Amino acid sequence: MKFFLVGWVCLGTVNVDYQCVRMASEVTHDTYESCNQYYQLFRADVADAGVDLKFTCVEAGLLEDVF
């Protein structure tokens, strides 16, 4: 199985120019745990930038259900 990180990235302040974009990672992971560790590192990198994000690791075969 392969896993991808999919979710939303939102920028701006609530009620003022707040825009969200649906995104998916290009990076594939062999396990859910590997995917989740990648997400935790990514989230830590952008935490101070004022970016709101919500991602989930999804098995590649289920991607058509997500999008």
Secondary structure as UniProt FT lines:
FT   STRAND          3..13
FT   TURN            14..15
FT   STRAND          16..24
FT   HELIX           32..46
FT   HELIX           47..49
FT   STRAND          52..59
FT   HELIX           60..62
FT   HELIX           63..66
//
